[in-house]
């Protein structure tokens, strides 16, 4: 984990992201959709190209030079990710396709082996569908019970009911930061509550790891899932962290090559951690890219990343509220330090898809929809929102461009 001090030089950083130099029909590209997927610095692109150009071979199998180099590249990336999140051992870092697959691994492999009919799993109303649907599937398959932590008016978890919901529960599975509200949840506190109740704690950290210093050991969580493409890395790569104890107690999720120690006509013996969960040829180039992304963020310093986003979040909340007043509703906490740089908003009753079409005409990239969080949309009393989200390459000029786009949409749809 990096805790290097200092401020981000955004003007310099933007030059390191090739796509941000692109001009679209409307002019400068204003990218405000990093909660959906982040852009990639040149160092990540170069690392992946270098692997394909110089060391492209399968891993853990060949004894020739480039196969050895490929294996070293994959396992080197694992070690980099392990350091970045504060994991105790490379054995606790499992590469998956994305966070969705990582969470499915927890539910399908650990859940099927350890949960029984009537066992309770506690979720929250702010979860992404990736941390809801697999639990629904397990409920339908074996009859588990699902319980739900509600929200306060400020978009925080209603912690007053957590202890009651955890009474007799086997699992607490929750997000470390909401992809809709930006709410940063008290992970270590929730993990401690889960353990005190005899439950395991599963954390969806897809929005947290890219934006805040993350120490999985300090959290004390049993499982932590996150994805690579939201933290400057490529698509097609995710991570499941688990304690050695719980990973050893979890059966393999997929079967095939690479995850076995021996196979006979009568059965098989799986190999050791973490490879027992990595069946088949892994995502080698993607892992290399993820490692390079962690190196890039580590060089910036995650404390500096967080400081930049808190300051830019404060500017966003202040400037847009002053400019549009009651015409604009931004969901989630009002205190910048209590949230990430994610802003789901409603503007003058204009449909989010209409808003973002006008934004696109001005080169402003903002997502519209339910953001894979329909239970949260219902809790907010809306069908959809527009969502702007920040990262290291954004600055106040991007927020001003968003404000100008809102004004243009308001002028276009005035009635």
N, C-alpha and C positions, 0 to 999 in steps of 0.2 A: 504494500500500500504506500502510495506517495502522499506526503503531507507538506510538500515544498511550498514555501510562501511565495507571494508575488502576484502581480496583476497580469492578465492576459493582454497581449498586444493583438487585438482582433484584426487590425489592418494587415499585419504580417501574416497572421494565421490564415486569413482568407486566400492569400496567394498560394498556400500549400494545398488547397482543395481545388483541383482542376475544374470541376463542374461549376464552381462559383464564379469563374471568369466568363462563363457562357452568357451570351445575350439571347433572350427569347424575343418573340415578336413585340412584346411590350417594352423591351429594353433590359435593364439589369434584372437578373434572377434574384428574387428575395425569397429565400428558402426558410419557411417557418413550419416545418412538418417533421422535425427530428424525433418526436415521440412515435411517429410512424416508422421512419427509418432515417438514419443519419447519413450524411455525406462522408466520403472517404478521402483521407489525405494521400498525397502522392507516395508517402513512405509505405502505406498499406498496399497500394497498387503495385509498387515496385517489388515489395517482398513476395507477393504472389507471382508476379511475372518471373522473378529470379528463380523461384522454385521450379516453375514449368520449363524455363529455358535451360536450367543447369542441373537440376536434381530430380526430374520427374521419374519416379519409380514407386513401386508399392512398398509398404512399410512392414517391418517385423518379419520379413520373409527372405529377402535376398541377402547374399553375403558379398555382393559386388559393391563397388565404391558408391555409385549414385543411390543404390538402395539403402546403404548405410547412412548416406547424407539425408535421404528422405525421412528415415526413421528418426534421426537426430533432430531434424527440423520439426517434426510432429511433436516429439517428446519435449523438445526445447520450448515449443509454444505452450505445452501443458504446464511446464514449470513457470513460465512467465505469467500465465493466468492464475496459477496457484499463488504466486507472490502478490499479484495485483489485488486479490480478494482476501488475502490473509489466511488462506487455508494451510493446515499443518503439514500436508503431504501430497505429493503428486497422485497418490493412490485414491485421494478423495475428490479428484477432479475428473469427471466423466464428460467426454465430448458427445453431444447430441446434434440433431439437425437444427433445433431451435429450442426456445423455452417451452413451446407447446409440447414438443416431444419429451422434454425433460419432465414436465409435470405429468404427462401421460405415463411415463415410466414409473413415477412415484405411485400413481393411483393404480395402474394395472399390475405392476410387479409387487411393490410393497403392500399396497392395499388389498389385493386379492389374496396374498399370503397371510395377512395379519388381521384383517377385519372380518367380522361375521355379521349375520343378520341382526339388525337392531342396534349395532354400534353407531355412535353419533360422530359426525364430522362437522366442525364449525367453520363456516365461511363468512365473508363480509359482503355487504351490498355493493361495495366498490370494486369487486373483482372483475378482471378480464375474463372473457368466455373460456380462455385456456385453463383457468383455475376454477371453472364451474362445470363445464360440460363433461369432463372425465369423471367427476364425482357423481353427476347425474347418471352417467352410464353405469358406474359401479352400484349406485342405488338400485337401478333397474335390474342389474344382474344378481345382486345378493341381498338387497333389502336393507342397506344402511340408512340411517336417518341423517338428514341435513338440517343444520340450525344456522341462523343468520344473525350476524352483528349489524345493527342499524347505524345510522349516521345522525350527527347533530346538524342543526341549521347551518353551521359554519362549514360543513363538509368534512368534519373529523369523525373518526370512529366513536361510537357511543360506548366508552369504556365502562360505564356504570353497569352494563348488563353482561359484560364478558365473563365474569366469574360464574354467574348463574348458567350461562350457555355452556360453559366448559364443564360443568358438574357432570361427571360420568362420561365425558367425551373421550374419544381416542385420538382425534386429530384436530389441530387448528391450522388452517391453510389460508394465508392472507398475503396481500400485496405490501411491499415495502414503500411503494409510492404509487399513487393512483395515476393511471394514464389519462384520466378525464379531468379530475379535480386538481391534480398536482399535490394532493395531500401526502405529506411524509408521515408515515405511521411510526409509533414507538416500538420498533422491532424487538429490541432486547427485553422490554417490559412485557410484551405480548408472549414472547418465547418463555419467559420465566413463569407467566401465568399458566401457559399450556403445560409446562413441566410440573408445576405444583399440583395441577389437576390430574396428572398421570397421562397426559396426551403428548404426542409428538408435535413439532412445529415445522410447517412447510412454508417457505417464503418465496413468493414470486418477486424477484428483484430486477426484473427486466428494465424498469424505469429508474431504479436506484443506482445500480452499478455504474452506468455511464455518467452520472451527474454528481454523486456524493462519494466521499471516501467510504469504502466498504470493508468491514472486518468480520468475516463469517464466524470466526472463533469468538470474538467479543459478543456477537449476537447470541451464540449458543444454539443456533437452529440445527435441526436434524437434517433437513434438506433445504437447499437454496437453488433456485433455477433462474437463469437469465439468458439472454440472446446476444449474439455478436453484432448484428447489423444495426443495433441502436447505439452502440458505443464505438462508432467509426470503423468497425470491422465489416467483413462481407456478409452477404446472406448465406444461408445454408449451414450455419454453425451456431450451436448453443452450448450451454454448460449446465450440468447438474453437479452441485457440490453436495456431498453427504458425509456424515461422520463415518469413520471406518467401521464402527460397530453396526450402524444401521445399514450401510451398504453391504456388509458381509451377510446380514440377515435378510437381504432382498434378493430374490431369485433373478436370473437373467431375464431381460425383457424380450429380446430378439434372439433367435438361434441361427447358427450358420458357421461360417469360417471365422477365424480370429478370436472368437469368444470361448473356444474349447481348449481343453488340455488333452483330452482323448475322446475318441468316438469308436464305438463297436456296434455290432448288429443289435446288441441288447440295450444300448443307452449311450450316454456321454457324461464326461466330467468337464465342468467349466473351468476356465483359467482364473487367475487371480485378478484383484482390483488393479486398475479400473477397467481392464480390457474385457472382463466378462460381460460388460454392458455395451461393448462396441463391436457388434457383429458386422462382418464384411469389411470391405475396403473403406476406411474412414475418409472424412472430408479433409484431406491433407493440406491442400492449398488454402482452404478456408481457415483451417487452424493456424497456419502460418500467418495469414492476414490478421486473424484475431490477436495473435501474439504481438504483431507489429502495432496494432491499434492500442493494446495495453501499454506498450512501450511509449507510444506517442503521448497518451494521456498521463502516464507516469512522469514523463519529461515536463509536461505542463504543470503537474502537481494538482492532485484532486482537490486540495483545499482551495487552490486558485480557481479551479473550474467552478467549485461551489460558490465562492465569493463573487465571481463574475455573474453567475446566474441569479444569485439573490439580489444583487444590485440592479441587474437588468429586469428582473421580475418586479422590483419596487418601481422602477421607471415605467414599466408597462402598465401596472395597476394605476399609478398616479396619473400618467399622461392621458390614457384612454378614458379614465373616469372623469377627469377634468374636462376633457374635450366633448364627451358625449352624455355625461350625466346619467339620468334614469333611462335614456334610450338604450343603454348597454348594460346587460347583466353578465358578469363574469362569475361563474360558479367556483366554489371552493374557498379555502381560507383566505382571509383578507391580509394576514400577516405574511410578508414575503419569506421570512425565515422558516415558516411552517409549511412551505410548499415548494415544489419544483417549478421550473419555467414552463408550465403547461396551462393554457388558458382556454377553457371551453366556454363559449359565450353565445348569448342570444342578442340580436340587434333589431329593435323596432318591429319585432314580429315577422321579419323577413326570413323565409326558409333558408336554412344553412346552405343548401345546394345552390340556391340563387345567389347568395352572398359570394360563395367561392367561385362562381362563374365570373362575376364582376372582378373579383380579386385576380383571377387568372389573366384577365385582359390587361392587368397592370403588372403582371410578372410576379405576383405574390402567391406563394404556394402554401395553402392552408387546407386542412382536411375537414370534410363535412360528413356527418353520419352519426351512428350510435357508438362508434369506436370500440366495437366488440365488448360492450358493457351494457346490454339491454336492461338488466335488473337495476343498474344505477340510473339509467335514463328514466325508468319508471319512478324511482325514488325522487328524482329531481322534478318529475311532472312534465317531462318533455319527450318528444319522439327522437330528436336529434339535436346536435349542436354543431357549430363551427368550432374548430380547435386550432389554435396557433401554439407552437412549441419551439423552445429555444435550445441553442447549444453554443459551443465555444466560438463558432464563427459568426454569431449574431451580435449586433450592437444596436444602439439607439436609433440609428438611421433605418434599420429594418422595422423597428416598432413604429417609427414615424410613417414609413411606407404603408404599414398595416392600417394606421389611422387614416391616411389619405384614401386607402382603398375602401375603408368603412364609409367615409364621407361620400365617396363616389357612388357606392351602393345605395346609400340613403337618398342621394339626389336622384338616382335612376328609378328607385322604387317608391318615391314619395307619392302619397295619396291622401 
